[in-house]
Amino acid sequence: MSVTSVRLLPYSLPLRDPWPTAEGPVRERHGCVIAIEDADGRIGYGDTAPLPGFGLETIASSVASLRLAARRLIDLPAERFLEAAANLPYLAQVAASPAARHAIDLALHDLAAQRAGVTIARLLGGDAALASVPVNATIPRVEPERAAALAREAVATGATTIKIKVGGAPLALDLSRLRAVRDAIGPGVKLRLDANQAWSEREAIEALTAMRVYEIEYVEQPLPAAEVEGMARVRRAADVPIAADEAVRNKEGARRLLESGAADLLIVKPMVLGGLHAARAVCDQARDLGADVVVTSLVESAVGRAGALHLAASLGKTGRAHGLATGTALARDVAEGPRVEAGSIALPAGPGLGVRLDDAALLAATRVEAA
């Protein structure tokens, strides 16, 4: 059975607290859900939601790319869904738009998994796929007292790993926030940091040297993404494990980060890499090179977060929590997304992605019909 229609549903989701990025705080997430329907009435959902600071396309250009690509998807046969997802980097309409590629890739994986009667996680990872994924709780760049309260709340609900946003503030304030959180949760909970490219090489070494007393699991992207050699020097000098995040843009760049000694592990965001196919390839390469990966979302809608959840589940047991509990940062969402329970998120039941939008919302969206 082939694709019969493609619909686009833009969204705007307010955040409970400003979300720090390399380009300043974000207070609202703008994105667009794509719904690809086949002749049997199955609907595959995908999501595009570029986030400032990651060098992605804008949401306006991403949606424009999706509109151009939509007609190319009409009449695509079911047996070519996964092949088409793999070939998206070569589709002119979305070649320069990784977030748009992610939307189409996720929707096609959703359809393919529904057709096979399995979850996307099983489609990607076979029998090794998990039914639930351990996740960290994220503390935004807030005052120490609020950071401590958020951390206590997360641990009370089962979180065993806390990620704290640092950088972009005086070092003394970061240290106060970190100390308040560690005092609030005790020594048994893992702490990881995310600097969002905020530091210079000197600042990173100074900050991490002062912070390592709090037993840091790792720090994400302490330097700007392009400063690979600087990251390697920070990693050697600070004696805190380094996770590359914004620097992980493609498979080739990911290999360079690991082989140059710039990172101990990789943060994998399907939205940034252009979809599940490309993200899984980066994960497999990292494992071949002896490095861990942590899958995280881009604070997108329930659709995109569910896709990242399936990718994380497809990897099996890794010993690390993934960064997928960002739904709590949103004041509202496009659908009921996977919920955190006892520090983990269970995969939605049923085949495919497992997230379904309201029919009325879809009817209000732009529709591209078969001729």
Residue pairs with C-beta under 8 A, 6 or more apart in sequence:
1 38
1 39
1 40
1 77
1 78
2 38
2 39
2 75
2 76
2 77
2 78
3 36
3 37
3 38
3 73
3 74
3 75
3 76
3 370
4 37
4 38
4 39
4 74
4 369
4 370
5 36
5 37
5 74
5 367
5 368
5 369
5 370
6 34
6 35
6 36
6 37
6 70
6 71
6 73
6 74
6 367
6 368
7 34
7 35
7 37
7 362
7 365
7 366
7 367
7 368
8 32
8 33
8 34
8 35
8 63
8 66
8 67
8 70
8 365
8 366
9 32
9 33
9 34
9 35
9 334
9 357
9 361
9 362
9 364
9 365
9 366
10 30
10 31
10 32
10 63
10 365
11 29
11 30
11 31
11 32
11 33
11 301
11 334
12 28
12 29
12 30
13 28
13 29
13 30
13 31
13 301
13 330
13 331
13 332
13 333
13 334
14 27
14 28
14 330
14 331
14 332
15 26
15 27
15 28
15 29
15 299
15 329
15 330
15 331
16 328
16 329
16 330
16 331
17 140
17 142
17 329
18 25
18 26
18 27
18 140
18 141
19 25
19 26
19 27
19 140
19 299
19 329
20 26
20 140
20 141
20 165
20 167
20 168
20 196
21 51
21 52
21 53
21 54
21 196
22 52
22 53
22 54
22 196
22 197
22 198
22 224
22 246
23 52
23 53
24 52
25 141
26 51
26 52
26 299
29 49
29 51
29 299
29 300
29 301
29 330
30 49
30 59
31 47
31 48
31 49
31 50
31 59
31 300
31 301
31 304
32 47
32 48
32 49
32 59
32 62
32 63
32 66
32 103
33 45
33 46
33 47
33 103
33 301
33 303
33 334
33 357
33 365
34 45
34 46
34 47
34 48
34 66
34 70
34 103
34 104
34 107
35 43
35 44
35 45
35 107
35 357
35 362
35 365
36 43
36 44
36 45
36 46
36 73
36 104
36 107
36 108
36 111
37 43
37 44
38 44
38 78
38 111
42 111
42 114
42 115
42 352
43 110
43 111
43 356
43 362
44 106
44 107
44 108
44 109
44 110
44 111
44 112
44 114
44 352
44 353
45 106
45 107
45 110
45 303
45 353
45 355
45 356
45 357
46 102
46 103
46 104
46 105
46 106
46 107
46 108
46 110
46 303
46 304
46 307
47 102
47 103
47 106
47 271
47 300
47 301
47 303
47 304
47 307
48 59
48 62
48 63
48 66
48 97
48 99
48 100
48 102
48 103
48 271
49 59
49 99
49 271
49 298
49 299
49 300
49 301
49 304
50 56
50 57
50 58
50 59
50 62
50 99
50 271
50 298
51 271
51 298
51 299
51 300
53 196
53 197
53 246
54 246
54 269
54 272
54 298
55 225
55 246
55 249
56 62
56 97
56 98
56 99
56 271
56 272
57 65
57 96
57 97
57 98
57 99
57 100
61 97
62 97
62 99
62 100
62 103
63 100
65 93
65 94
65 96
65 97
65 100
66 94
66 100
66 103
66 104
67 366
67 368
68 93
68 94
69 91
69 93
69 94
69 100
69 104
70 368
71 368
72 91
72 93
73 84
73 104
74 368
74 369
74 370
74 371
75 370
76 84
78 111
78 112
78 115
81 108
81 109
81 111
81 112
81 115
82 108
82 109
82 112
82 277
84 104
84 108
85 104
85 105
85 108
85 109
85 112
85 275
85 276
85 277
86 277
88 94
88 101
88 104
88 105
88 274
88 275
88 277
89 95
89 101
89 274
89 278
91 101
94 100
94 101
94 104
98 271
98 272
98 273
98 274
98 275
99 271
99 272
99 274
101 274
101 275
101 278
102 270
102 271
102 273
102 274
102 275
102 304
102 307
104 275
105 270
105 274
105 275
105 276
105 277
105 278
106 270
106 275
106 276
106 303
106 304
106 307
106 353
109 120
109 123
109 124
109 275
109 276
109 277
109 307
109 310
109 353
110 120
110 352
110 353
111 352
112 123
113 119
113 120
113 122
113 123
113 351
113 352
113 353
114 351
114 352
116 123
116 351
117 351
118 351
119 129
119 310
119 313
119 347
119 348
119 350
119 351
119 352
119 354
120 276
120 307
120 310
120 311
120 314
120 352
120 353
121 129
121 130
121 309
121 310
121 311
121 313
121 314
121 347
122 129
122 314
123 314
124 276
124 280
124 310
124 311
124 314
125 313
125 314
125 315
125 316
128 314
128 315
128 316
129 313
129 314
129 316
130 312
130 313
130 316
130 317
130 347
131 313
131 346
131 347
132 313
132 344
132 345
132 346
132 347
133 309
133 312
133 313
133 322
133 324
133 344
133 345
133 347
134 160
134 161
134 320
134 321
134 322
134 343
134 344
135 159
135 161
135 321
135 322
135 323
135 324
135 325
135 340
135 343
135 344
135 345
136 159
136 161
136 162
136 163
136 190
136 192
136 321
136 322
136 323
136 325
137 150
137 151
137 154
137 155
137 159
137 161
137 162
137 163
137 325
137 340
138 162
138 163
138 164
138 165
138 194
138 323
138 325
138 326
138 329
139 147
139 150
139 151
139 154
139 162
139 163
139 164
139 165
139 177
139 181
140 165
140 329
141 165
141 166
141 168
141 169
141 177
142 150
142 177
143 177
144 173
144 176
144 177
144 179
144 180
144 181
145 180
147 164
147 177
147 180
147 181
148 180
148 181
148 183
148 184
149 184
151 162
151 181
151 184
151 185
152 184
152 185
154 162
155 162
155 184
155 185
155 189
157 340
157 341
157 342
157 343
158 340
158 341
158 342
158 343
158 344
159 189
159 325
159 340
159 343
160 188
160 189
160 190
160 321
160 343
161 189
161 190
161 191
161 192
161 217
161 320
161 321
161 343
162 181
162 185
162 189
162 190
162 191
162 192
163 191
163 192
163 193
163 194
163 220
163 323
164 177
164 178
164 181
164 191
164 192
164 193
164 194
165 193
165 194
165 196
166 174
166 177
166 178
166 193
166 194
166 195
166 198
166 207
166 211
166 219
167 174
167 195
167 196
167 197
167 198
167 199
167 207
167 222
168 196
168 198
171 203
171 206
171 207
171 210
174 207
174 211
175 210
175 211
178 191
178 193
178 211
178 214
179 214
181 191
182 191
182 214
182 215
187 215
190 217
190 321
191 214
191 215
191 216
191 217
192 216
192 217
192 218
192 219
192 220
192 243
193 211
193 216
193 218
193 219
193 220
194 219
194 220
194 221
194 245
195 204
195 207
195 219
195 220
195 221
195 222
196 220
196 221
196 245
196 246
197 221
197 222
197 223
197 224
197 225
197 246
198 222
199 207
199 222
199 223
200 223
201 223
201 227
201 230
201 233
201 234
204 222
204 223
204 234
204 238
205 234
205 237
205 238
207 222
208 216
208 219
208 222
208 234
208 238
208 239
208 240
209 237
209 238
209 239
211 219
211 240
212 238
212 239
212 240
216 240
216 241
217 241
218 240
218 241
218 242
218 243
218 264
218 265
219 240
219 241
219 242
219 243
220 243
220 244
220 245
220 267
221 243
221 244
221 245
221 246
221 247
221 267
222 231
222 234
222 242
223 230
223 231
223 234
224 246
225 246
225 247
225 249
226 247
228 247
228 256
228 257
228 260
228 262
229 260
229 262
231 242
231 244
231 247
231 257
231 262
231 263
232 260
232 261
232 262
234 242
235 241
235 242
235 261
235 262
235 263
235 264
236 261
241 264
241 265
242 262
242 263
242 264
243 263
243 264
243 265
243 266
243 267
243 294
244 254
244 257
244 262
244 263
244 265
244 266
244 267
245 267
245 269
245 296
247 253
247 257
247 262
247 263
248 254
248 257
248 266
248 267
248 268
248 269
248 272
248 273
248 282
249 272
249 273
250 273
250 278
250 282
251 278
251 281
251 282
251 285
254 266
254 282
254 285
254 286
255 285
255 289
256 262
257 263
257 266
258 266
258 286
258 289
258 291
259 289
263 291
264 291
264 292
265 286
265 291
265 292
265 293
265 294
265 320
266 282
266 286
266 291
266 292
266 293
266 294
267 293
267 294
267 295
267 296
267 323
268 279
268 282
268 283
268 286
268 293
268 294
268 295
268 296
268 311
269 279
269 295
269 296
269 297
269 298
269 308
270 276
270 278
270 279
270 295
270 304
270 307
270 308
270 311
271 297
271 298
271 300
271 304
271 308
272 298
273 279
273 282
276 307
276 310
276 311
279 295
279 311
280 311
280 314
282 293
283 293
283 295
283 311
283 315
286 292
286 293
287 293
292 318
292 319
292 320
293 315
293 318
294 318
294 320
294 321
294 322
294 323
295 308
295 311
295 312
295 315
295 322
295 323
295 324
296 308
296 322
296 323
296 324
296 326
297 304
297 305
297 308
297 323
297 324
297 326
298 304
299 326
299 329
299 330
301 330
301 333
301 334
301 335
301 337
302 327
302 333
302 334
302 335
302 336
302 337
302 338
302 355
303 334
303 335
303 353
303 355
303 357
305 324
305 326
305 327
305 337
305 338
306 337
306 338
306 348
306 353
306 354
306 355
307 353
308 322
308 324
309 322
309 324
309 338
309 345
309 347
310 347
310 353
312 322
312 324
313 347
321 343
324 338
324 345
325 340
325 345
327 333
327 337
327 338
327 339
327 340
328 340
334 357
334 361
335 355
335 356
335 357
335 358
336 355
337 355
338 345
338 346
338 347
338 348
339 345
347 354
348 354
348 355
